[in-house]
């Protein structure tokens, strides 16, 4: 099961993103599903909090056994440097959590369009 969702920017966006993930429980192992919920919650919450008050796009793809790839885009223009700096020591805990849980993650150059990969 894949997810392609546009979420209205607002306080309910993270919960709606998690609800979409719940449909993946037959495809993903519980531990991976748990990590996916945390990563998506954090990235969507960041998009709502720091983004330009525009819809947030969420894309998730199961990419083989025990692997899921995702993207969260908020149409912001703060760019790669601002996101990476906030994941360093001076930033919030959330992106450090993403950094710890994701096998790989990054930001498309010149945007706030975040991609990630999780594995069992």
C-alpha positions as CSV (number, residue, x, y, z in Angstrom):
1,X,0.0,0.0,0.0
2,X,1.3,3.5,-0.9
3,X,0.1,6.8,0.4
4,X,-0.2,10.1,-1.6
5,X,-1.9,12.7,0.5
6,X,-2.3,16.4,0.6
7,X,-3.0,17.7,4.1
8,X,-4.3,21.1,5.0
9,X,-1.8,23.0,7.1
10,X,-3.1,23.0,10.6
11,X,-3.0,21.3,13.9
12,X,-4.9,18.2,12.6
13,X,-2.3,17.5,9.8
14,X,0.0,15.2,11.9
15,X,-3.0,13.1,13.1
16,X,-4.4,12.8,9.6
17,X,-0.9,11.6,8.4
18,X,-0.8,9.0,11.1
19,X,-4.3,7.8,10.2
20,X,-3.1,7.2,6.6
21,X,-0.2,5.2,7.9
22,X,-2.5,3.0,9.9
23,X,-3.6,1.3,6.6
24,X,0.0,0.1,6.1
25,X,-0.1,-2.2,9.2
26,X,-0.7,-5.3,7.0
27,X,2.4,-4.5,4.9
28,X,5.0,-3.3,7.5
29,X,6.4,-4.9,10.6
30,X,5.2,-3.3,13.9
31,X,8.6,-1.8,14.7
32,X,9.0,-0.2,11.3
33,X,5.4,1.0,11.4
34,X,6.1,2.6,14.8
35,X,9.2,4.4,13.5
36,X,7.3,5.5,10.4
37,X,4.6,7.1,12.5
38,X,7.2,9.0,14.5
39,X,9.1,10.3,11.5
40,X,6.0,11.3,9.6
41,X,4.5,13.0,12.6
42,X,7.6,15.0,13.2
43,X,8.1,16.0,9.6
44,X,4.4,17.0,9.1
45,X,4.4,18.9,12.4
46,X,7.5,20.8,11.3
47,X,5.9,21.6,7.9
48,X,2.8,23.0,9.6
49,X,4.8,24.9,12.2
50,X,7.6,26.3,10.0
51,X,6.0,26.1,6.5
52,X,4.3,28.8,4.5
53,X,0.7,27.9,5.6
54,X,0.2,25.9,2.4
55,X,-1.0,22.3,2.0
56,X,1.6,19.7,3.0
57,X,2.2,16.8,0.7
58,X,2.9,13.3,2.1
59,X,4.1,10.5,-0.1
60,X,5.0,7.0,1.2
61,X,6.1,4.0,-0.8
62,X,6.7,0.5,0.4
63,X,9.9,-0.3,-1.5
64,X,10.4,-4.0,-0.9
65,X,10.3,-6.1,2.3
66,X,11.2,-4.0,5.4
67,X,11.7,-0.8,3.5
68,X,9.6,2.3,3.1
69,X,10.5,5.6,1.4
70,X,8.7,8.9,2.1
71,X,8.6,12.5,1.3
72,X,7.1,15.5,3.1
73,X,6.9,18.8,1.2
74,X,5.5,22.1,2.5
75,X,6.3,24.4,-0.4
76,X,8.7,26.4,1.8
77,X,11.7,28.3,0.6
78,X,14.0,28.2,3.6
79,X,16.2,25.6,2.0
80,X,18.5,22.9,2.9
81,X,20.8,24.8,5.2
82,X,18.0,25.9,7.6
83,X,16.7,22.4,7.9
84,X,20.1,20.8,8.4
85,X,21.1,23.4,10.9
86,X,18.0,22.8,12.9
87,X,19.0,19.1,13.1
88,X,22.3,20.0,14.7
89,X,22.9,20.7,18.4
90,X,21.2,24.1,18.3
91,X,17.9,22.8,16.9
92,X,14.9,21.0,18.3
93,X,14.8,17.3,19.2
94,X,12.5,16.3,16.4
95,X,14.9,16.3,13.5
96,X,17.5,14.5,15.6
97,X,14.9,11.8,16.1
98,X,14.4,11.7,12.3
99,X,18.2,11.4,11.9
100,X,18.3,8.6,14.4
101,X,15.4,6.6,13.0
102,X,15.9,7.0,9.3
103,X,18.3,4.8,7.4
104,X,18.9,7.9,5.2
105,X,17.2,11.3,4.9
106,X,17.8,14.6,3.3
107,X,16.3,17.7,1.6
108,X,15.9,18.4,-2.0
109,X,18.3,21.3,-2.9
110,X,16.9,24.8,-2.4
111,X,13.7,23.6,-0.8
112,X,12.1,22.2,2.4
113,X,11.0,19.1,0.6
114,X,12.3,16.3,2.9
115,X,12.8,12.7,1.8
116,X,13.6,9.7,4.0
117,X,14.1,6.0,3.9
118,X,13.3,3.6,6.8
119,X,14.4,0.0,7.0
120,X,13.8,-2.9,9.4
